[in-house]
Amino acid sequence: MASRRVNQGLPVIARFEVRHRNYLAPDGSIARPLPAFASNANLLIALYRAMVLLRLFDKKAVALQRTGRLGTYAVSLGQEAAGCAYRLHGPPERSRQRAAACGHGSGKAA
């Protein structure tokens, strides 16, 4: 193959593993102890609400872009949880940006 010839002689600079971690079994039962934050129902509701708001914002922004009323927009469909995880665990000096990203004013998880 051509790709093997191109890669010959190049050093390997990293090797890593990605471990699968699941908390729910396929039938919906709990497969392992949940993380500490998952015992706070108010926090889970706030995070879910933030993910839904991000998805709605994304949908509207894409519609505006496609009609020419919004410039370049990077779609975040499917990445809502990443933004909310950042809100929960991101660096404290960026709390204002985290709050804006999740549609809340405090930057703190509820």
C-alpha contacts under 8 A as a table, 3 or more apart, distances in Angstrom:
res1	aa1	res2	aa2	distance
1	M	4	R	5.56
1	M	5	R	6.83
2	A	5	R	5.25
2	A	6	V	6.34
3	S	6	V	5.06
3	S	7	N	6.22
4	R	7	N	5.18
4	R	8	Q	6.15
5	R	8	Q	5.31
7	N	10	L	5.66
12	V	15	R	7.68
22	N	25	A	7.28
22	N	31	A	7.09
22	N	32	R	7.67
23	Y	30	I	5.94
23	Y	31	A	5.10
23	Y	32	R	5.38
23	Y	33	P	7.11
23	Y	34	L	6.35
24	L	27	D	7.75
24	L	28	G	5.52
24	L	29	S	5.61
24	L	30	I	4.68
24	L	31	A	4.99
24	L	32	R	7.41
25	A	28	G	5.26
25	A	29	S	5.35
25	A	30	I	6.08
25	A	31	A	5.24
26	P	29	S	7.45
30	I	33	P	7.28
30	I	34	L	7.84
34	L	38	A	6.20
34	L	39	S	7.66
35	P	38	A	5.57
35	P	39	S	7.61
36	A	39	S	5.91
36	A	40	N	7.91
37	F	40	N	5.70
37	F	43	L	7.39
37	F	44	L	7.88
38	A	41	A	7.03
38	A	43	L	7.78
38	A	44	L	6.58
40	N	43	L	5.38
40	N	44	L	6.42
41	A	44	L	5.11
41	A	45	I	6.16
42	N	45	I	5.14
42	N	46	A	6.17
42	N	110	A	6.76
43	L	46	A	5.05
43	L	47	L	6.12
43	L	109	A	6.46
43	L	110	A	5.24
44	L	47	L	5.12
44	L	48	Y	6.05
45	I	48	Y	5.09
45	I	49	R	6.01
46	A	49	R	5.05
46	A	50	A	6.15
46	A	109	A	7.38
46	A	110	A	6.21
47	L	50	A	5.03
47	L	51	M	6.25
47	L	84	C	6.30
47	L	109	A	7.56
48	Y	51	M	5.08
48	Y	52	V	6.26
49	R	52	V	5.13
49	R	53	L	6.16
50	A	53	L	5.05
50	A	54	L	6.13
50	A	84	C	6.85
50	A	102	C	5.25
50	A	103	G	6.50
50	A	104	H	7.94
51	M	54	L	5.10
51	M	55	R	6.22
51	M	80	E	5.12
51	M	81	A	6.21
51	M	84	C	6.73
51	M	102	C	7.34
52	V	55	R	5.06
52	V	56	L	6.20
52	V	80	E	7.90
53	L	56	L	5.07
53	L	57	F	6.06
53	L	102	C	7.50
53	L	103	G	7.12
54	L	57	F	5.07
54	L	58	D	6.03
54	L	80	E	6.22
54	L	101	A	7.82
54	L	102	C	6.63
54	L	103	G	7.60
55	R	58	D	5.01
55	R	59	K	6.16
55	R	76	S	7.83
55	R	77	L	6.64
55	R	80	E	6.74
56	L	59	K	5.10
56	L	60	K	6.26
57	F	60	K	5.20
57	F	61	A	6.03
58	D	61	A	5.09
58	D	62	V	6.10
58	D	75	V	6.46
58	D	76	S	6.62
58	D	77	L	7.00
59	K	62	V	5.28
59	K	63	A	6.31
60	K	63	A	5.08
60	K	64	L	6.21
61	A	64	L	5.05
61	A	65	Q	6.09
61	A	70	L	7.19
61	A	73	Y	7.23
62	V	65	Q	5.01
62	V	66	R	6.12
62	V	73	Y	7.05
62	V	75	V	7.10
63	A	66	R	5.21
63	A	67	T	6.40
64	L	67	T	5.26
64	L	68	G	6.32
64	L	69	R	5.09
64	L	70	L	5.31
65	Q	68	G	5.09
65	Q	69	R	5.66
65	Q	70	L	4.38
65	Q	71	G	5.95
65	Q	72	T	6.92
65	Q	73	Y	6.88
66	R	69	R	7.59
66	R	70	L	7.80
67	T	70	L	7.70
68	G	71	G	6.97
70	L	73	Y	7.49
76	S	79	Q	5.28
76	S	80	E	6.75
77	L	80	E	6.81
78	G	81	A	7.66
79	Q	82	A	5.40
79	Q	83	G	6.92
80	E	83	G	5.44
80	E	84	C	6.52
81	A	84	C	5.06
81	A	85	A	5.93
82	A	85	A	5.06
82	A	86	Y	6.15
83	G	86	Y	5.07
83	G	87	R	6.29
83	G	98	R	7.72
83	G	101	A	6.74
83	G	102	C	6.89
84	C	87	R	4.80
84	C	88	L	6.29
84	C	101	A	7.93
84	C	102	C	6.25
85	A	88	L	4.98
85	A	89	H	5.97
85	A	90	G	7.50
86	Y	89	H	5.13
86	Y	90	G	4.53
86	Y	98	R	6.81
87	R	90	G	5.70
87	R	95	S	7.35
87	R	98	R	4.84
87	R	99	A	6.75
87	R	101	A	7.77
87	R	102	C	7.05
87	R	107	G	6.60
87	R	108	K	7.05
87	R	109	A	6.92
88	L	108	K	6.87
88	L	109	A	5.61
90	G	94	R	7.23
90	G	95	S	7.62
90	G	98	R	7.58
91	P	94	R	5.75
91	P	95	S	7.15
92	P	95	S	5.24
93	E	96	R	7.89
94	R	97	Q	5.44
94	R	98	R	6.27
95	S	98	R	4.94
95	S	99	A	6.03
95	S	106	S	7.72
95	S	107	G	4.81
95	S	108	K	7.28
96	R	99	A	5.11
96	R	100	A	6.31
96	R	105	G	7.76
96	R	106	S	7.40
96	R	107	G	5.74
97	Q	100	A	5.10
97	Q	101	A	6.06
97	Q	107	G	7.59
98	R	101	A	5.03
98	R	102	C	6.34
98	R	107	G	5.54
99	A	102	C	5.38
99	A	103	G	5.99
99	A	104	H	4.93
99	A	105	G	5.45
99	A	106	S	5.87
99	A	107	G	3.81
99	A	108	K	7.20
100	A	103	G	5.07
100	A	104	H	6.12
100	A	105	G	6.84
100	A	107	G	7.54
101	A	104	H	7.86
104	H	107	G	6.47
